[in-house]
Amino acid sequence: MAWKIVVTSLKHLIHPVLGLLCLSFTLSAAPARLAIVIDDFGYRKHNEEQILKMPAAISVAILPNAPLSKEMAQKAYQSGHEILIHMPMAPISKQPLERDTLRPGMSVEEIRRIVAQAIRNVPHAKGMNNHMGSAMTSDLGAMQLVMKTLSHYQLYFLDSVTIGSTKSTQAAEGTSVQVVKRKVFLDDDQSEAAVRKQFNLAVKMAQKNGSAIAIGHPHPSTISVLQQMLPQLPPDVVLVPVSHLLPSAPHRTYPSHEPKPVEVKTPEKPVALPVNLTHRCPAPESIEKINPQATYSTIKNIFGTSPAIWSIYSYLTYCSVAPQIAASSLPSAPNRP
């Protein structure tokens, strides 16, 4: 009888123990923040849907005139990913351009028309980044017109930095537009070895500087590397949407705070998550203080790798951006060279 009582007690301890696993890796100092943006959404449905199955903290940039722009924007929104408009801008080099590419010398009326149409084509966007654009982003006057237009829509601007002489920061002065800049391109060389090297560089830059933004594309090699390496992020690095790196983004700390436990059938079986995760996230003040990467590493070491363990990681990263997803549903004002 005593033995049965002990076993029953152990079963009841699984929930708090799992919670403690999460809490044991919260950090006294804020972790380094890494934002990953996948550009060129709107053309390759299969590849893009693979990206959307990854942690929701990955941001996606959608070409406004691509065949699948609205469809992919809706799918990205429903799966919790932050959305950017991947605005075509004129490069210095001669190459085929997307329709409605922003170019130096355009009138303010033409720029306003193109930006307004892009916003209609990519619903739920929080920001904009440039597709190509070395000629446009290096033209201060042209970029000032862009920033003045963006200020009416409360969109931030991620500068892909396709040219060193970009004028995005200067152009945004005097407007409400917040500017952040790309630090690493993941897949200029599309071999998996090269993408892996660039991913590690982005991690090191985040650790060194406190944050970093990496941009990639929905290439098979990029998808493969992200699937392999995202769960292996160091415990002192957390994946975040781009908006978490804006100058006005609230400071986030990671003190201990117990989240709601996930469901477990028995100690011997993989963890089973609630079916409806959207409505089962812990309170924002709890879940945002959990480091999903550190938690994943700990649980993986105990239970091994399985779809259920990957689901825990996806669940925690989804819940970490749930407040931003909810906020985006409120009414609001309407690459390279």
C-alpha positions as CSV (number, residue, x, y, z in Angstrom):
1,M,0.0,0.0,0.0
2,A,2.8,2.4,0.9
3,W,4.5,1.7,-2.4
4,K,1.3,2.5,-4.3
5,I,1.0,5.8,-2.5
6,V,4.6,6.7,-3.5
7,V,3.9,5.8,-7.1
8,T,0.7,7.9,-7.1
9,S,2.5,10.8,-5.6
10,L,5.2,10.7,-8.2
11,K,2.6,10.8,-11.0
12,H,1.1,13.9,-9.4
13,L,4.6,15.4,-9.2
14,I,5.2,15.3,-13.0
15,H,3.4,18.6,-13.6
16,P,5.3,20.7,-11.1
17,V,8.6,19.0,-12.1
18,L,8.0,19.9,-15.7
19,G,7.3,23.4,-14.6
20,L,10.5,23.5,-12.6
21,L,12.4,22.3,-15.7
22,C,11.3,25.5,-17.4
23,L,12.0,27.7,-14.4
24,S,15.5,26.3,-13.8
25,F,16.8,27.8,-17.0
26,T,15.4,31.3,-16.6
27,L,18.1,33.9,-16.7
28,S,19.0,36.6,-14.2
29,A,20.2,38.7,-17.1
30,A,18.3,39.3,-20.3
31,P,19.4,36.8,-23.0
32,A,20.7,37.8,-26.4
33,R,17.8,38.3,-28.8
34,L,17.9,36.9,-32.3
35,A,15.4,37.8,-35.0
36,I,15.1,35.8,-38.2
37,V,13.2,37.1,-41.2
38,I,12.4,34.9,-44.2
39,D,12.0,37.1,-47.3
40,D,10.4,36.5,-50.7
41,F,7.2,34.9,-49.5
42,G,4.4,34.6,-52.1
43,Y,5.8,32.3,-54.8
44,R,6.7,28.9,-53.3
45,K,3.8,27.6,-51.3
46,H,5.3,24.3,-50.2
47,N,8.5,25.8,-48.9
48,E,6.8,28.7,-47.3
49,E,4.4,26.4,-45.4
50,Q,7.4,24.6,-44.0
51,I,8.6,27.9,-42.6
52,L,5.2,28.6,-41.1
53,K,5.4,25.3,-39.2
54,M,8.5,26.6,-37.4
55,P,8.4,28.6,-34.2
56,A,6.1,31.7,-34.4
57,A,8.9,34.0,-33.4
58,I,10.3,33.8,-37.0
59,S,9.1,36.8,-39.0
60,V,8.1,36.5,-42.7
61,A,8.4,39.2,-45.4
62,I,5.8,38.9,-48.2
63,L,6.2,40.4,-51.7
64,P,3.0,42.5,-52.2
65,N,2.4,41.6,-55.8
66,A,3.3,37.9,-55.7
67,P,0.6,35.4,-56.7
68,L,0.2,34.0,-53.1
69,S,0.7,37.2,-51.2
70,K,-2.7,37.4,-49.5
71,E,-3.0,33.7,-48.9
72,M,0.4,33.5,-47.3
73,A,-0.2,36.6,-45.2
74,Q,-3.4,35.1,-43.8
75,K,-1.7,31.7,-43.1
76,A,1.3,33.5,-41.4
77,Y,-1.1,35.6,-39.3
78,Q,-3.1,32.5,-38.2
79,S,0.1,30.7,-37.2
80,G,1.3,33.7,-35.2
81,H,4.2,34.8,-37.3
82,E,5.0,38.5,-37.5
83,I,4.5,39.8,-41.1
84,L,6.5,42.4,-43.1
85,I,5.8,43.8,-46.5
86,H,8.8,42.9,-48.7
87,M,8.7,46.1,-50.7
88,P,10.4,46.0,-54.1
89,M,12.9,48.8,-54.5
90,A,15.1,49.7,-57.4
91,P,18.6,48.2,-57.4
92,I,21.7,49.8,-58.9
93,S,22.3,46.8,-61.1
94,K,20.2,46.0,-64.1
95,Q,17.8,43.1,-63.5
96,P,14.1,42.2,-63.8
97,L,11.9,44.1,-61.4
98,E,8.7,43.3,-59.6
99,R,5.6,45.3,-60.5
100,D,5.3,48.6,-58.6
101,T,8.9,48.8,-57.7
102,L,9.7,52.0,-55.8
103,R,12.3,54.0,-57.7
104,P,14.2,57.3,-57.1
105,G,12.4,60.2,-58.8
106,M,8.9,58.9,-58.1
107,S,6.4,61.5,-57.0
108,V,5.0,61.4,-53.5
109,E,1.6,60.5,-54.9
110,E,3.0,57.5,-56.8
111,I,4.9,56.3,-53.7
112,R,1.7,56.7,-51.6
113,R,-0.3,54.7,-54.1
114,I,2.2,51.8,-54.2
115,V,2.6,51.6,-50.4
116,A,-1.2,51.7,-49.9
117,Q,-1.7,48.9,-52.4
118,A,1.0,46.9,-50.8
119,I,-0.7,47.2,-47.4
120,R,-3.9,46.0,-48.9
121,N,-2.2,43.0,-50.5
122,V,-0.3,42.0,-47.3
123,P,-2.8,42.2,-44.5
124,H,-1.7,42.2,-40.8
125,A,1.8,43.6,-41.7
126,K,3.6,45.2,-38.8
127,G,6.6,46.4,-40.8
128,M,8.3,46.8,-44.1
129,N,11.7,45.8,-45.5
130,N,13.3,46.3,-48.9
131,H,13.5,43.7,-51.6
132,M,16.7,44.6,-53.5
133,G,16.8,48.4,-53.3
134,S,20.4,49.6,-53.4
135,A,19.5,52.5,-55.6
136,M,16.4,53.5,-53.7
137,T,17.7,53.1,-50.1
138,S,20.8,55.1,-50.9
139,D,18.7,58.1,-52.1
140,L,17.9,60.3,-49.1
141,G,15.2,62.3,-50.8
142,A,13.4,59.2,-52.1
143,M,13.6,57.4,-48.7
144,Q,12.2,60.5,-46.9
145,L,9.1,60.2,-49.0
146,V,8.8,56.5,-48.2
147,M,9.2,57.2,-44.4
148,K,6.7,60.0,-44.4
149,T,4.3,57.6,-46.1
150,L,5.0,54.8,-43.7
151,S,4.4,57.1,-40.7
152,H,0.7,57.2,-41.6
153,Y,0.4,53.4,-41.2
154,Q,2.4,52.8,-38.0
155,L,4.8,50.5,-39.7
156,Y,8.4,50.0,-38.8
157,F,11.2,49.7,-41.4
158,L,13.7,46.9,-41.5
159,D,16.6,47.9,-43.7
160,S,18.0,44.9,-45.5
161,V,21.2,46.8,-46.0
162,T,21.8,45.9,-49.6
163,I,24.2,48.8,-49.8
164,G,26.5,50.3,-47.3
165,S,25.5,53.9,-48.1
166,T,21.8,53.3,-47.1
167,K,20.0,56.4,-45.9
168,S,17.1,54.7,-44.1
169,T,18.0,56.0,-40.6
170,Q,18.5,59.6,-41.7
171,A,15.3,59.5,-43.8
172,A,13.2,58.4,-40.8
173,E,14.3,61.3,-38.7
174,G,11.4,63.6,-37.8
175,T,8.9,60.8,-38.5
176,S,7.3,58.1,-36.2
177,V,8.9,55.3,-38.2
178,Q,11.4,53.1,-36.3
179,V,14.3,51.7,-38.2
180,V,16.3,48.5,-37.5
181,K,18.9,46.9,-39.7
182,R,19.9,43.5,-40.9
183,K,23.2,42.1,-39.6
184,V,23.5,38.7,-41.4
185,F,22.3,37.2,-44.7
186,L,21.9,33.5,-44.1
187,D,21.9,32.1,-47.7
188,D,23.8,34.2,-50.2
189,D,25.5,30.8,-50.7
190,Q,22.8,28.2,-50.6
191,S,24.8,25.2,-49.6
192,E,23.8,23.9,-46.2
193,A,27.3,24.2,-44.9
194,A,27.4,27.9,-45.8
195,V,23.9,28.6,-44.3
196,R,24.9,26.8,-41.1
197,K,28.0,29.0,-40.9
198,Q,26.0,32.2,-41.4
199,F,23.4,31.0,-38.8
200,N,26.2,30.5,-36.2
201,L,27.6,34.0,-37.1
202,A,24.1,35.5,-36.4
203,V,24.1,33.7,-33.0
204,K,27.5,35.0,-32.1
205,M,26.6,38.5,-33.2
206,A,23.5,38.4,-31.0
207,Q,25.6,37.2,-28.1
208,K,28.2,39.9,-28.6
209,N,25.9,42.8,-29.2
210,G,22.8,41.8,-27.3
211,S,20.7,41.4,-30.5
212,A,21.0,40.6,-34.2
213,I,18.7,40.3,-37.2
214,A,19.3,37.6,-39.8
215,I,17.6,37.5,-43.2
216,G,17.1,34.3,-45.2
217,H,14.9,33.0,-48.0
218,P,12.6,29.9,-48.4
219,H,15.3,27.8,-50.0
220,P,15.3,24.1,-49.2
221,S,18.8,24.4,-47.7
222,T,17.8,27.3,-45.5
223,I,14.7,25.4,-44.3
224,S,16.8,22.3,-43.5
225,V,19.4,24.3,-41.5
226,L,16.7,26.1,-39.5
227,Q,14.9,22.8,-38.7
228,Q,18.2,21.4,-37.4
229,M,19.6,24.4,-35.6
230,L,16.7,26.4,-34.1
231,P,16.2,23.8,-31.3
232,Q,19.9,23.9,-30.6
233,L,20.1,27.7,-29.9
234,P,22.4,28.3,-26.9
235,P,20.5,28.9,-23.6
236,D,21.6,32.6,-23.5
237,V,19.9,33.3,-26.9
238,V,16.2,33.7,-27.4
239,L,14.4,33.9,-30.8
240,V,12.2,37.0,-31.1
241,P,10.1,38.8,-33.8
242,V,11.6,41.8,-35.3
243,S,9.3,44.2,-33.4
244,H,10.9,43.1,-30.2
245,L,14.1,44.8,-31.4
246,L,12.6,48.2,-32.1
247,P,13.9,51.1,-30.0
248,S,10.5,51.5,-28.3
249,A,10.1,47.7,-27.6
250,P,9.6,47.1,-23.8
251,H,12.5,45.8,-21.9
252,R,12.0,42.1,-21.1
253,T,13.5,40.3,-18.1
254,Y,13.4,36.6,-17.3
255,P,12.8,36.1,-13.5
256,S,11.5,32.9,-12.2
257,H,7.7,32.6,-12.6
258,E,5.8,29.3,-12.8
259,P,3.9,28.8,-16.1
260,K,0.9,26.5,-16.4
261,P,2.1,22.9,-16.9
262,V,1.5,21.0,-20.1
263,E,-0.4,17.7,-20.0
264,V,1.4,14.5,-19.4
265,K,-0.1,11.0,-19.7
266,T,2.5,9.0,-17.7
267,P,6.1,9.5,-16.7
268,E,7.2,7.0,-19.3
269,K,5.4,8.5,-22.3
270,P,6.1,11.6,-24.4
271,V,4.4,14.8,-23.3
272,A,1.0,15.4,-24.9
273,L,0.1,19.1,-25.4
274,P,-3.4,20.5,-25.4
275,V,-5.1,20.5,-28.8
276,N,-6.1,24.2,-28.8
277,L,-2.9,25.9,-27.9
278,T,-4.2,29.4,-28.9
279,H,-6.5,29.4,-25.8
280,R,-4.3,27.4,-23.5
281,C,-1.3,29.7,-23.3
282,P,-0.3,30.9,-19.8
283,A,-0.6,34.5,-18.8
284,P,1.7,36.8,-20.8
285,E,3.6,37.8,-17.7
286,S,4.4,34.1,-17.2
287,I,5.2,32.7,-20.6
288,E,7.2,35.7,-21.9
289,K,9.7,35.0,-19.0
290,I,10.5,31.5,-20.2
291,N,13.5,30.9,-22.5
292,P,12.1,28.3,-25.0
293,Q,15.5,27.2,-26.3
294,A,16.8,26.4,-22.9
295,T,13.6,24.6,-21.9
296,Y,13.7,22.6,-25.1
297,S,17.3,21.5,-24.5
298,T,16.6,20.4,-21.0
299,I,13.5,18.4,-21.9
300,K,15.2,16.9,-24.9
301,N,18.0,15.6,-22.7
302,I,15.6,13.9,-20.4
303,F,13.0,12.5,-22.8
304,G,14.9,12.4,-26.0
305,T,14.0,13.9,-29.4
306,S,10.4,13.3,-30.6
307,P,7.6,15.2,-32.3
308,A,6.1,15.8,-28.9
309,I,9.2,17.4,-27.6
310,W,9.4,19.7,-30.7
311,S,5.8,20.6,-30.0
312,I,6.7,21.8,-26.5
313,Y,9.3,24.1,-28.1
314,S,6.8,25.4,-30.7
315,Y,4.2,25.8,-28.0
316,L,6.4,28.0,-25.8
317,T,7.6,30.1,-28.7
318,Y,4.1,30.6,-30.0
319,C,2.9,31.7,-26.5
320,S,5.8,34.1,-26.2
321,V,4.4,36.1,-29.1
322,A,0.7,35.6,-28.3
323,P,0.3,39.2,-26.9
324,Q,1.5,40.6,-30.2
325,I,-0.8,38.4,-32.1
326,A,-3.8,39.6,-30.0
327,A,-2.7,43.2,-30.4
328,S,-2.6,42.9,-34.2
329,S,-6.3,42.1,-34.3
330,L,-7.2,45.5,-32.8
331,P,-8.3,48.2,-35.3
332,S,-5.4,50.2,-36.6
333,A,-4.7,52.8,-39.3
334,P,-5.3,51.6,-42.5
335,N,17.1,42.1,-51.6
336,R,19.0,42.4,-52.8
337,P,20.9,44.6,-55.3
